[in-house]
Every structure is written in structure tokens, then in C-alpha cells.
Amino acid sequence: MTSALAARDVIKSYDSVKALDSVSLSVNIGEIFGLVGPNGAGKTTLVRALTGTTSVEGAISVFDSPPDEIDSERIGVLPQSFRPPSRLTPTELINYYGGLYEQSRQPASLLAEVGLDTEAADQQYETLSGGQKRRVCVAIALVNDPEILFLDEPTTGIDPAGRRSLWSLFEELATSGTTLFLTSHSMDEVERLADRVGFLSEGKLVTVGPPSSLIDTHGGDSRLIIDTSETPERCGLTEVDYRVKPQSNQLIIEGVSPQDISDIIMTLNSAGASFESLVWKQPSLEDAYLALTGKRFEGVSDQHDQESVNQ
Amino acid sequence: MSTLTRTQAEFIAAWHAFLRRRTAVFFTFFFPAIIVIIFGALIQTQPTGGGLFTEPSGYYIAGYLAVVILFTPLSRVGSTVARHREGSRFEKLATTPLRRMEWLLAQSLVNVLIIGIASVLLLALSIVITDTTLPAISLLLFVPPFVVSGVILFCGVGSIIGRIADSQDGVIAASNALALPLLFLSETFIPPALLPRWFRPLLELSPLTYVVRGIRAVTYTDASTGVIPNLAIVMTLAGGGLLLGALAVPQAE
């Protein structure tokens, strides 16, 4: 596969703080690359470096050109805190940004594609809801039908249904050959969308790989979390063949498959142990991030609970 | 895609954005009008004694126009730059084919249009209120180039202020701090003869001086300087202002 962008040993420092510390990565044409990390990890700085809007040490190429020399007709960018002129309507905004390119998409079809209804298309941007505003911003990034799209937290502030419709759009874009580089606070987002994920922590790219591979390698075992103040002995769990870790008002049993849950409930009931709830969790990308960085990821995350039993 | 079409797209967006800021539209026209009313009608010019101003009313027409030529571009472009920075718009624009010069040119043209309209209204108001007669042909021929060049010059300065100031509040404070001394020390309302002799050479340092002298040469029959030399200076300064202003437009961070 041919590389759409490549970065080697990219360093960016602000005084004594290293925002990017020898970051190297490559993204293939048509690939969705997800970059995750908490606030301050360096995600936005890396996007700026890749799009040529900040100067860095190291080597970066986008379609074999330095980012500040690339034909801007070929790239689309959605900066993280982007707010377009607030008194214009979405239709006017698409016409405005489209007017800066050789060829551009028609407002009506583009706004429909990002899920903005026709009524909202003719209201001033400042009167739209947070989710509608972000959809307009995504549409602006798509206005020139770019070959590579940089999206810095594209679904922030969008409701779950809206997020899913944008995810479908991003998947369709990738299927049609557009390369996507997206940063996210949402592990679910990158797990669902990205072909490969990069974990960024304190300016360092800790690892890169397909989400499933990262989870398999670093996510650990599935586990059952029992909310109870009882001890493992009182619950009769010392007899079963699992690893049981007591925590504050919780017992965490590792390596539990869904088929084992009913047996454990029966064991608890037989022992007469009281518990408030049971939650079974598959290992997630978040677990892999924690294992690799030693830091709990505090971004947006849907529950990965596969089964929850309340007593 | 040519410079023309990109500048046109930016111009249309900036024009619509301005028209929908009703408060800004109102005060853009109200501020110079109130200056004319206060200076021209309330204080009045009575060279024989009694009024604050020592010159005939026609002398101050250039000063009235200087108010809009100076204040509006400084504050509008400066605050537009600050607003763009706060909304990461320059970061976005830096990844489009739009060049910094085209952005500033479009903003300048919006200001030229706004201030052109304001100037016409201001001249009409001045004539009505101060009972001044103006040579129509000269007005048509020579006032517009001064207005256009002056506006472009101060749009460039506004861009520099927007780059230096880190917020819209900072832009307003900085543009007022620059504009107020310039307004009163550029042969607008205070004739050089009323200033200390040692200070008079400093008037030559103000770019607004040449705008005022040029417009006065057109609108006031007893003007002491010519049109063409001042126009050449103002146009040169406008070119420099546009260039430096474009360089000051932030690319990203």
C-alpha cells in the first residue's frame, strides 16, 4: 500500500515542554488512522504539524510533499476548536469555503450528507445547536472533496445518533479511497472506525496497531465486576478456578467467559452473599491504553458492558 | 481558481458577516455622523471668534472623512483578525488555497465599500449642516482615491494590531490608543499653527496627515498643499500597509 503521509522523529517543544517527542508514523492511502490520547497529549499539535500549520523538527511528507508545500486542493482539515463566521448560514459557509477551491461540492448535497436538515441549512450558524454546528464544520472540511482528511475531534458535542451517522460517512469516504487521520477523545470512535490506532501520551506515540490487535495484546482478560462489600471467602469464590481481586466494595474476577456468569451467580447465591450488581467487561482499547501508558484514559467512552445483572 | 475568485469568495462572506452585525453597521455610520453634528453644528466654526475651531467650515471636511478612514479599518480589521484567531479560522484558511494577501485585500475591499458609503453620507451631512460648498467634479475625481488608499493603508495597520493584540478587547484598546493621537495630530481638526513649533515636524510622521492634506486639497479652496504629491504618498503607504498587513495575518498558531 502506498503511504499518504509519513512523519519521522517529529519534535515540537514549547519552552521546556515537549509537546511532541520523536513521533514517527505513516498512514496508507484509503486508511483511517485514529489518534487517541487525553487532553495535552499532543494530538492537536501533531495534526498542526502534519497540516503544516506549525513548524516542527523532523521530517513530514503528505503525498510526498512537505505539508506546507502540498497542493491544498488535495487536503481537508477540521481544526479542533474551529468556529466559522457565526452570522453566515451553513449554505453560505459551504459556498464561501468552496469558493476558495478549484472545484467544490454543492451545499445542499454536502449538508445532507453530514445529516443537516434543509431548514437548518438556511439558519445563521450561531443559532444552530452544538451538534449541528459540528456537522457544518465537518461539511466545510469536505467541501473540496479532499484526498486526505484531517479531523481533530470531529464528533465532539454531537449526540450519539449524530456521531453514528458521521461514522458511517467517514467509513464511506474511506471506502471510496479518502485517507482519514482523525483524533478523538472517544475510544469507541477509533475502535469502530480506525484501521489502525496510535496511542499518544505526553507527546510520545506509545504504540500503533489495529484496535483488535492492541486489545488482544495489551487489553488483558475479560472480567466480571461484582459490587459487594463481602470478601471472596464469604462469597464462596475461593473454591472456583478464577483469579479474584478484591477492591473497595468490589470483587473483580478475571478470565470469566459469558458462559461462566451463571455458575458464579449460583455460587454467590449458594454462599448467601449479597451483592448489588454484576458487570461483565470485555477487554477494551481503554484497557490497552492503561496497560501501555499507565494512565487511565479519561475521554468519552460508551460502556463496554456486555452483560449487566442487577440483583 | 484565480486570485480574483478567491478574493471574491472572501469578500462576499466578509460583507454578509458585516451586514448582519447590526450594531456594528449602526455605529459605523452613527459615529462619524455624530462627530459632524457635534463639531459642525454644536461647536461650529467661527473664525472671527466665539467658536472652538479657527478655520472656515470647509477646512474640517477632510477631518470628518479622516475619522471614518482611520477608525473603522483599524477597529474592524483588528477585531476581525482577533475573532479569526479565536475561532481557529486562520488555521483552517492556512490549509486552503487562499493567500494572506487575498484575505486582507478582501477585508480591505469590504472596508472600502463601507467607508465609501459612509463618506458619501458624511459629505452630504457636512454640506447640509455646515453650509459648505464643495466642487463636485473634484470630489468625484480625487476624493475616492484618497478614501480607497487611506482605507487600505489603515486596514494593513489594523491587521498588524490584530496580530499583536491577543484578544478583541486588546485590539480595541490598542486601536484607540493609536487612533486618537493620530486623529488630532494629523492636521485634521487642529491646524499646525496651533501646535508648538517644535512639534510640527512630527505631523509629517503620521500617515493620516497626507490623507487629510490630499482630501483638503480637493475639498477646501484655500488648501496649502497639492493633490497629486499627497496622493502619491498615500498610495505608496497603502501599498506598504497592505504588504506588511498581509505578512502580519497569522498563518496558524
Boltz contact constraints between the chains, C-beta under 6 A:
constraints:
  - contact:
      token1: [A, 51]
      token2: [B, 95]
      max_distance: 6.0
  - contact:
      token1: [A, 53]
      token2: [B, 91]
      max_distance: 6.0
  - contact:
      token1: [A, 53]
      token2: [B, 94]
      max_distance: 6.0
  - contact:
      token1: [A, 53]
      token2: [B, 252]
      max_distance: 6.0
  - contact:
      token1: [A, 54]
      token2: [B, 252]
      max_distance: 6.0
  - contact:
      token1: [A, 54]
      token2: [B, 253]
      max_distance: 6.0
  - contact:
      token1: [A, 72]
      token2: [B, 95]
      max_distance: 6.0
  - contact:
      token1: [A, 72]
      token2: [B, 96]
      max_distance: 6.0
  - contact:
      token1: [A, 72]
      token2: [B, 97]
      max_distance: 6.0
  - contact:
      token1: [A, 77]
      token2: [B, 95]
      max_distance: 6.0
  - contact:
      token1: [A, 79]
      token2: [B, 88]
      max_distance: 6.0
  - contact:
      token1: [A, 79]
      token2: [B, 91]
      max_distance: 6.0
  - contact:
      token1: [A, 79]
      token2: [B, 92]
      max_distance: 6.0
  - contact:
      token1: [A, 81]
      token2: [B, 88]
      max_distance: 6.0
  - contact:
      token1: [A, 82]
      token2: [B, 88]
      max_distance: 6.0
  - contact:
      token1: [A, 82]
      token2: [B, 92]
      max_distance: 6.0
  - contact:
      token1: [A, 83]
      token2: [B, 87]
      max_distance: 6.0
  - contact:
      token1: [A, 85]
      token2: [B, 17]
      max_distance: 6.0
  - contact:
      token1: [A, 87]
      token2: [B, 17]
      max_distance: 6.0
  - contact:
      token1: [A, 87]
      token2: [B, 20]
      max_distance: 6.0
  - contact:
      token1: [A, 88]
      token2: [B, 16]
      max_distance: 6.0
  - contact:
      token1: [A, 96]
      token2: [B, 9]
      max_distance: 6.0
  - contact:
      token1: [A, 96]
      token2: [B, 13]
      max_distance: 6.0
  - contact:
      token1: [A, 99]
      token2: [B, 9]
      max_distance: 6.0
  - contact:
      token1: [A, 100]
      token2: [B, 6]
      max_distance: 6.0
  - contact:
      token1: [A, 100]
      token2: [B, 9]
      max_distance: 6.0
  - contact:
      token1: [A, 100]
      token2: [B, 96]
      max_distance: 6.0
  - contact:
      token1: [A, 100]
      token2: [B, 97]
      max_distance: 6.0
  - contact:
      token1: [A, 100]
      token2: [B, 98]
      max_distance: 6.0
  - contact:
      token1: [A, 102]
      token2: [B, 1]
      max_distance: 6.0
